[in-house]
Amino acid sequence: MSAQKTPQTMKPATAAKKLDVYLPATPAEFRDGVVSREELAGLRTDPPQWLQDLRAQGPHPKNVVADKLGISVAGLARGGVTEALTTEQIDALLADQPDWLVAERASLVEVRKEDKRIREQQIAKREASNRRQRTAKPVLRPQD
């Protein structure tokens, strides 16, 4: 006899993070229950109206706000933005671009350039080395 498998479930906060939505803005039935992996897959493939509205208009979680503004989450905090923002508020910031936002965007560009330079330097050093190649699988990193 095989035992009945129970579906894997997650807390609403985890599901909201995976869906890139701000948990307090979700409906009460989503916040109060648990979400199975099948339900999460269903929300991703065929999102209900409330999820479509949240993704389009917000409020958005910090990681999405930072991504839309082109800065890091830490830069968002340094700029004094601590709460979730709507799409309208993000568009207003992008249109007006306060000094802190311009500085954070420039800073992120410099950080990415430096990361790329270091990666290229490490690759060149590895290629110039007389050490034998390792047989372990390489770590995959996102490309700029």
FISEBA-607611 format. One record per residue: z, x, y of N, C-alpha, C in turn. Coordinates in steps of 0.001 Angstrom, whole numbers, m for minus. Each point is the difference from the previous one (the first is absolute). Example, Ala and Ser with C-alpha at 12.3 -4.5 7.8 and 13.67 -1.06 7.14 Angstrom:
<votis>
n.w 7800; n.u 13190; n.v m5690; ca.w 0; ca.u m890; ca.v 1190; c.w 0; c.u 900; c.v 1200
n.w m720; n.u m350; n.v 1050; ca.w 60; ca.u 820; ca.v 1190; c.w 730; c.u m770; c.v 1090
</votis>
This chain:
<votis>
n.w 0; n.u 833; n.v m1179; ca.w 0; ca.u m833; ca.v 1179; c.w 0; c.u 879; c.v 1244
n.w m781; n.u m404; n.v 971; ca.w m10; ca.u 741; ca.v 1259; c.w 814; c.u m772; c.v 1031
n.w 721; n.u 743; n.v 783; ca.w 840; ca.u m621; ca.v 1024; c.w m862; c.u m426; c.v 1179
n.w 416; n.u m1060; n.v 647; ca.w m710; ca.u m454; ca.v 1190; c.w 163; c.u 1042; c.v 1103
n.w m1097; n.u 396; n.v 603; ca.w 84; ca.u 953; ca.v 1098; c.w 284; c.u m760; c.v 1288
n.w 946; n.u 528; n.v 753; ca.w 282; ca.u m606; ca.v 1302; c.w m892; c.u 675; c.v 1040
n.w m528; n.u m768; n.v 917; ca.w m874; ca.u 597; ca.v 1012; c.w 790; c.u 910; c.v 934
n.w m647; n.u 1072; n.v 423; ca.w 646; ca.u 902; ca.v 951; c.w 30; c.u m681; c.v 1355
n.w 1148; n.u 68; n.v 623; ca.w 152; ca.u m629; ca.v 1309; c.w 486; c.u 1032; c.v 1010
n.w m144; n.u m363; n.v 1263; ca.w 472; ca.u 883; ca.v 1070; c.w 651; c.u m851; c.v 1081
n.w 785; n.u 672; n.v 814; ca.w 637; ca.u m682; ca.v 1116; c.w m1062; c.u m351; c.v 1037
n.w 257; n.u m1022; n.v 799; ca.w m954; ca.u m366; ca.v 1042; c.w m291; c.u 1141; c.v 982
n.w 996; n.u 834; n.v 285; ca.w m211; ca.u 1118; ca.v 926; c.w m1028; c.u 975; c.v m559
n.w 62; n.u 254; n.v m1295; ca.w m966; ca.u 896; ca.v m646; c.w m1388; c.u m610; c.v 29
n.w m91; n.u m1280; n.v m299; ca.w m1296; ca.u m679; ca.v 15; c.w m590; c.u m15; c.v 1413
n.w 837; n.u m246; n.v 1009; ca.w m469; ca.u m10; ca.v 1385; c.w m520; c.u 1377; c.v 398
n.w 695; n.u 1031; n.v m449; ca.w m445; ca.u 1367; ca.v 301; c.w m1350; c.u 282; c.v m649
n.w m178; n.u m450; n.v m1227; ca.w m1268; ca.u 207; ca.v m702; c.w m1133; c.u m802; c.v 632
n.w 338; n.u m1130; n.v 607; ca.w m1005; ca.u m841; ca.v 661; c.w m207; c.u 385; c.v 1468
n.w 797; n.u 946; n.v 507; ca.w m43; ca.u 425; ca.v 1403; c.w 250; c.u m1155; c.v 961
n.w 1046; n.u m769; n.v m278; ca.w 394; ca.u m1073; ca.v 906; c.w 1472; c.u 166; c.v 362
n.w 387; n.u m576; n.v 1121; ca.w 1360; ca.u 54; ca.v 507; c.w 817; c.u m1086; c.v m694
n.w 980; n.u 394; n.v m800; ca.w 760; ca.u m933; ca.v m837; c.w 620; c.u m1169; c.v 768
n.w 683; n.u 217; n.v 1136; ca.w 594; ca.u m1154; ca.v 694; c.w m1023; c.u m1044; c.v 467
n.w m1272; n.u 370; n.v 97; ca.w m1025; ca.u m952; ca.v 443; c.w m598; c.u m790; c.v m1159
n.w 353; n.u 335; n.v m1228; ca.w m546; ca.u m704; ca.v m1157; c.w 731; c.u m1329; c.v m197
n.w m606; n.u m941; n.v m730; ca.w 665; ca.u m1288; ca.v m243; c.w 1292; c.u 165; c.v m816
n.w 893; n.u m954; n.v 152; ca.w 1302; ca.u 57; ca.v m675; c.w m148; c.u 61; c.v m1512
n.w m965; n.u m742; n.v m577; ca.w m145; ca.u 24; ca.v m1463; c.w m408; c.u 1391; c.v m503
n.w m687; n.u 779; n.v 828; ca.w m352; ca.u 1373; ca.v m382; c.w 1223; c.u 905; c.v 106
n.w 761; n.u m139; n.v 1092; ca.w 1171; ca.u 857; ca.v 249; c.w 1135; c.u m266; c.v m970
n.w 146; n.u m1244; n.v m467; ca.w 1168; ca.u m373; ca.v m796; c.w m161; c.u 205; c.v m1498
n.w m1210; n.u 159; n.v m490; ca.w m212; ca.u 122; ca.v m1441; c.w m302; c.u 1428; c.v m410
n.w m506; n.u 126; n.v m1203; ca.w m493; ca.u 1282; ca.v m487; c.w m1505; c.u m140; c.v m212
n.w m691; n.u 1135; n.v 26; ca.w m1454; ca.u m20; ca.v m130; c.w m378; c.u 790; c.v m1245
n.w m759; n.u m629; n.v m878; ca.w m458; ca.u 710; ca.v m1195; c.w m1242; c.u 804; c.v 341
n.w m339; n.u 928; n.v m860; ca.w m1199; ca.u 815; ca.v 215; c.w m1250; c.u m873; c.v m1
n.w m3; n.u m1043; n.v m815; ca.w m1142; ca.u m905; ca.v m45; c.w m135; c.u m771; c.v 1313
n.w 1141; n.u m448; n.v 541; ca.w m28; ca.u m703; ca.v 1285; c.w m471; c.u 924; c.v 1115
n.w 437; n.u 1250; n.v m30; ca.w m421; ca.u 971; ca.v 1001; c.w m1509; c.u 232; c.v m75
n.w m501; n.u 131; n.v m1222; ca.w m1447; ca.u 178; ca.v m171; c.w m754; c.u m1221; c.v 523
n.w 543; n.u m1182; n.v m244; ca.w m608; ca.u m1226; ca.v 504; c.w 15; c.u m67; c.v 1522
n.w 1092; n.u 455; n.v 608; ca.w 75; ca.u 22; ca.v 1466; c.w m1011; c.u 976; c.v 594
n.w m241; n.u 1093; n.v m714; ca.w m978; ca.u 987; ca.v 486; c.w m1434; c.u m505; c.v m136
n.w m318; n.u m630; n.v m1127; ca.w m1379; ca.u m426; ca.v m237; c.w m353; c.u m1292; c.v 725
n.w 942; n.u m920; n.v 58; ca.w m259; ca.u m1286; ca.v 648; c.w 1189; c.u m336; c.v 907
n.w 71; n.u 657; n.v 1185; ca.w 1168; ca.u m197; ca.v 860; c.w 76; c.u m1418; c.v 564
n.w 1200; n.u m582; n.v m6; ca.w 166; ca.u m1327; ca.v 604; c.w m140; c.u 97; c.v 1530
n.w m48; n.u m1122; n.v 647; ca.w m235; ca.u m37; ca.v 1449; c.w 1081; c.u 746; c.v 773
n.w 1268; n.u m144; n.v m401; ca.w 1079; ca.u 673; ca.v 725; c.w m161; c.u 1517; c.v m49
n.w m484; n.u 523; n.v m1113; ca.w m196; ca.u 1440; ca.v m129; c.w m1197; c.u 450; c.v 839
n.w m1055; n.u m778; n.v 14; ca.w m1163; ca.u 317; ca.v 835; c.w 385; c.u 10; c.v 1483
n.w 803; n.u m984; n.v 406; ca.w 442; ca.u m76; ca.v 1392; c.w 888; c.u 1189; c.v 371
n.w 923; n.u 358; n.v m889; ca.w 880; ca.u 1147; ca.v 268; c.w m800; c.u 1292; c.v 134
n.w m965; n.u 194; n.v m870; ca.w m810; ca.u 1217; ca.v 60; c.w m862; c.u 41; c.v 1256
n.w m456; n.u m1153; n.v 446; ca.w m876; ca.u m39; ca.v 1161; c.w 766; c.u 55; c.v 1324
n.w 1106; n.u m742; n.v 95; ca.w 683; ca.u m141; ca.v 1282; c.w 1348; c.u 689; c.v 69
n.w 615; n.u 291; n.v m1140; ca.w 1303; ca.u 643; ca.v 8; c.w 1112; c.u m1017; c.v 74
n.w 1202; n.u 414; n.v 184; ca.w 431; ca.u 1353; ca.v 305; c.w m229; c.u 957; c.v m1177
n.w m286; n.u 1255; n.v 349; ca.w m319; ca.u 1011; ca.v m998; c.w 1177; c.u 952; c.v m196
n.w 181; n.u 545; n.v m1208; ca.w 1055; ca.u 1002; ca.v m221; c.w m353; c.u 1306; c.v 717
n.w 981; n.u 872; n.v 135; ca.w m166; ca.u 1240; ca.v 758; c.w m1160; c.u 859; c.v m487
n.w m183; n.u 108; n.v m1312; ca.w m1072; ca.u 858; ca.v m506; c.w m1377; c.u m519; c.v 411
n.w m165; n.u m1304; n.v 38; ca.w m1277; ca.u m588; ca.v 403; c.w m188; c.u 160; c.v 1508
n.w 1072; n.u m198; n.v 775; ca.w m72; ca.u 171; ca.v 1455; c.w m386; c.u 1441; c.v 328
n.w 659; n.u 948; n.v m645; ca.w m293; ca.u 1412; ca.v 251; c.w m1445; c.u 325; c.v m370
n.w m468; n.u m526; n.v m1107; ca.w m1370; ca.u 240; ca.v m435; c.w m1007; c.u m577; c.v 998
n.w 254; n.u m1207; n.v 476; ca.w m914; ca.u m639; ca.v 961; c.w m2; c.u 731; c.v 1336
n.w 1137; n.u 601; n.v 371; ca.w 76; ca.u 740; ca.v 1253; c.w m492; c.u 1439; c.v m146
n.w m165; n.u 464; n.v m1237; ca.w m475; ca.u 1362; ca.v m229; c.w 1068; c.u 1051; c.v 200
n.w 1245; n.u m362; n.v m326; ca.w 1116; ca.u 932; ca.v 126; c.w 845; c.u m69; c.v m1268
n.w 1032; n.u 849; n.v m67; ca.w 902; ca.u m27; ca.v m1150; c.w 1123; c.u m1012; c.v 242
n.w 717; n.u m344; n.v m1047; ca.w 1138; ca.u m913; ca.v 127; c.w 1089; c.u 655; c.v 853
n.w 180; n.u 1317; n.v m156; ca.w 979; ca.u 717; ca.v 823; c.w m414; c.u m42; c.v 1470
n.w m1293; n.u 114; n.v 265; ca.w m499; ca.u m84; ca.v 1365; c.w 237; c.u m1371; c.v 599
n.w m79; n.u m1003; n.v m830; ca.w 280; ca.u m1372; ca.v 429; c.w 1456; c.u m103; c.v 456
n.w 901; n.u 598; n.v m776; ca.w 1426; ca.u m20; ca.v 348; c.w 245; c.u 817; c.v 1273
n.w m670; n.u 1153; n.v 117; ca.w 159; ca.u 804; ca.v 1216; c.w m498; c.u m751; c.v 1231
n.w m982; n.u m860; n.v m181; ca.w m519; ca.u m804; ca.v 1099; c.w 875; c.u m1188; c.v 336
n.w 1045; n.u m225; n.v m767; ca.w 939; ca.u m1082; ca.v 287; c.w m360; c.u m1326; c.v m642
n.w m987; n.u m13; n.v m890; ca.w m381; ca.u m1238; ca.v m675; c.w 811; c.u m91; c.v m1288
n.w 926; n.u m947; n.v m38; ca.w 877; ca.u m119; ca.v m1168; c.w m208; c.u m1303; c.v m756
n.w m687; n.u m961; n.v 617; ca.w m195; ca.u m1290; ca.v m652; c.w m1447; c.u m146; c.v m446
n.w m239; n.u m1004; n.v m807; ca.w m1357; ca.u m292; ca.v m463; c.w m814; c.u m530; c.v 1174
n.w m1283; n.u 358; n.v 25; ca.w m880; ca.u m451; ca.v 1070; c.w m1099; c.u m891; c.v m552
n.w m466; n.u m909; n.v 837; ca.w m1123; ca.u m849; ca.v m373; c.w m1301; c.u 725; c.v 324
n.w m1096; n.u m511; n.v m501; ca.w m1305; ca.u 578; ca.v 282; c.w m278; c.u m28; c.v 1497
n.w 397; n.u m1063; n.v 664; ca.w m198; ca.u m125; ca.v 1446; c.w 752; c.u 1094; c.v 752
n.w 1237; n.u 292; n.v m401; ca.w 790; ca.u 1050; ca.v 641; c.w m608; c.u 1381; c.v m254
n.w m502; n.u 213; n.v m1208; ca.w m638; ca.u 1275; ca.v m342; c.w m1258; c.u 181; c.v 842
n.w m808; n.u m1051; n.v 116; ca.w m1214; ca.u 75; ca.v 812; c.w 331; c.u 291; c.v 1458
n.w 1082; n.u m583; n.v 503; ca.w 417; ca.u 251; ca.v 1379; c.w 399; c.u 1463; c.v 186
n.w 708; n.u 558; n.v m969; ca.w 373; ca.u 1416; ca.v 72; c.w m1234; c.u 897; c.v m40
n.w m955; n.u m344; n.v m850; ca.w m1226; ca.u 799; ca.v m87; c.w m831; c.u m116; c.v 1274
n.w 17; n.u m1134; n.v 644; ca.w m762; ca.u m181; ca.v 1232; c.w 640; c.u 748; c.v 1164
n.w 1332; n.u m21; n.v 66; ca.w 725; ca.u 609; ca.v 1117; c.w 327; c.u 1478; c.v m270
n.w 217; n.u 371; n.v m1227; ca.w 356; ca.u 1339; ca.v m461; c.w 1018; c.u 712; c.v 892
n.w 1279; n.u m316; n.v m185; ca.w 1037; ca.u 707; ca.v 756; c.w 0; c.u 1496; c.v m344
n.w 661; n.u 789; n.v 836; ca.w 9; ca.u 1461; ca.v m167; c.w 498; c.u 436; c.v m1368
n.w 1055; n.u m677; n.v m496; ca.w 561; ca.u 402; ca.v m1301; c.w m1014; c.u m205; c.v m1118
n.w m821; n.u m1042; n.v 96; ca.w m997; ca.u m272; ca.v m1034; c.w m1112; c.u 1050; c.v 21
n.w m448; n.u 365; n.v 1184; ca.w m1019; ca.u 1046; ca.v 133; c.w 524; c.u 1318; c.v m577
n.w 1245; n.u 340; n.v 334; ca.w 602; ca.u 1244; ca.v m492; c.w 152; c.u m21; c.v m1523
n.w 445; n.u m1131; n.v m556; ca.w 192; ca.u m97; ca.v m1455; c.w m1332; c.u 70; c.v m750
n.w m1029; n.u m618; n.v 554; ca.w m1323; ca.u 62; ca.v m641; c.w m521; c.u 1433; c.v m6
n.w 163; n.u 703; n.v 1118; ca.w m436; ca.u 1400; ca.v 82; c.w 813; c.u 862; c.v m961
n.w 1289; n.u m277; n.v m92; ca.w 871; ca.u 750; ca.v m895; c.w m422; c.u m174; c.v m1451
n.w m327; n.u m1231; n.v m395; ca.w m412; ca.u m259; ca.v m1375; c.w m1313; c.u 712; c.v m320
n.w m918; n.u 46; n.v 951; ca.w m1262; ca.u 717; ca.v m196; c.w 275; c.u 1484; c.v m239
n.w 899; n.u 575; n.v 783; ca.w 339; ca.u 1416; ca.v m156; c.w 674; c.u 272; c.v m1350
n.w 885; n.u m889; n.v m403; ca.w 684; ca.u 160; ca.v m1284; c.w m1009; c.u m40; c.v m1142
n.w m950; n.u m921; n.v 62; ca.w m1015; ca.u m97; ca.v m1054; c.w m904; c.u 1231; c.v m17
n.w m344; n.u 520; n.v 1175; ca.w m800; ca.u 1231; ca.v 60; c.w 746; c.u 1157; c.v m644
n.w 1280; n.u 109; n.v 308; ca.w 816; ca.u 1088; ca.v m550; c.w 141; c.u m143; c.v m1517
n.w 201; n.u m1211; n.v m484; ca.w 78; ca.u m228; ca.v m1450; c.w m1291; c.u 401; c.v m683
n.w m1118; n.u m338; n.v 605; ca.w m1301; ca.u 349; ca.v m570; c.w m185; c.u 1516; c.v m10
n.w 398; n.u 664; n.v 1086; ca.w m113; ca.u 1460; ca.v 77; c.w 837; c.u 663; c.v m1086
n.w 1203; n.u m487; n.v m205; ca.w 890; ca.u 576; ca.v m1014; c.w m573; c.u m215; c.v m1394
n.w m538; n.u m1203; n.v m275; ca.w m611; ca.u m266; ca.v m1308; c.w m1175; c.u 938; c.v m249
n.w m841; n.u 160; n.v 1013; ca.w m1157; ca.u 898; ca.v m150; c.w 445; c.u 1442; c.v m209
n.w 1051; n.u 407; n.v 698; ca.w 534; ca.u 1346; ca.v m147; c.w 547; c.u 208; c.v m1415
n.w 681; n.u m979; n.v m525; ca.w 537; ca.u 97; ca.v m1365; c.w m1127; c.u 67; c.v m1023
n.w m1063; n.u m778; n.v 206; ca.w m1142; ca.u 20; ca.v m912; c.w m661; c.u 1376; c.v 27
n.w m198; n.u 558; n.v 1198; ca.w m618; ca.u 1322; ca.v 122; c.w 863; c.u 1073; c.v m657
n.w 1284; n.u m99; n.v 168; ca.w 925; ca.u 964; ca.v m595; c.w m49; c.u m83; c.v m1523
n.w m54; n.u m1234; n.v m515; ca.w m75; ca.u m203; ca.v m1437; c.w m1300; c.u 574; c.v m564
n.w m1108; n.u m236; n.v 707; ca.w m1293; ca.u 483; ca.v m466; c.w m91; c.u 1518; c.v 52
n.w 672; n.u 610; n.v 981; ca.w m30; ca.u 1455; ca.v 138; c.w 963; c.u 687; c.v m965
n.w 889; n.u m734; n.v m563; ca.w 1001; ca.u 561; ca.v m902; c.w m645; c.u 399; c.v m1329
n.w 587; n.u 1000; n.v m629; ca.w m497; ca.u 408; ca.v m1311; c.w 788; c.u m667; c.v m1125
n.w 819; n.u m961; n.v 370; ca.w 774; ca.u m713; ca.v m1014; c.w m885; c.u m960; c.v m761
n.w 346; n.u m164; n.v m1237; ca.w m726; ca.u m937; ca.v m842; c.w 290; c.u m1424; c.v 447
n.w m980; n.u m867; n.v m74; ca.w 173; ca.u m1393; ca.v 385; c.w 998; c.u m688; c.v m929
n.w 791; n.u m880; n.v 563; ca.w 921; ca.u m783; ca.v m814; c.w m775; c.u m1097; c.v m715
n.w 548; n.u m420; n.v m1122; ca.w m668; ca.u m1043; ca.v m763; c.w 535; c.u m1386; c.v 324
n.w 1012; n.u m57; n.v 852; ca.w 561; ca.u m1307; ca.v 366; c.w m992; c.u m746; c.v 885
n.w 101; n.u m1310; n.v m20; ca.w m879; ca.u m817; ca.v 828; c.w 382; c.u 186; c.v 1468
n.w m989; n.u 14; n.v 881; ca.w 298; ca.u 177; ca.v 1423; c.w 644; c.u m1254; c.v 596
n.w 769; n.u 221; n.v 1040; ca.w 615; ca.u m1109; ca.v 719; c.w m1048; c.u m548; c.v 952
n.w m256; n.u m1294; n.v m63; ca.w m993; ca.u m614; ca.v 865; c.w 625; c.u m372; c.v 1319
n.w m642; n.u 421; n.v 1081; ca.w 487; ca.u m308; ca.v 1337; c.w m1087; c.u m746; c.v 750
n.w 392; n.u m921; n.v 871; ca.w m1032; ca.u m732; ca.v 757; c.w m745; c.u 936; c.v 937
n.w m1275; n.u m242; n.v 140; ca.w m827; ca.u 813; ca.v 875; c.w 39; c.u m567; c.v 1400
n.w m149; n.u 883; n.v 992; ca.w m35; ca.u m462; ca.v 1397; c.w m1355; c.u m525; c.v 342
</votis>
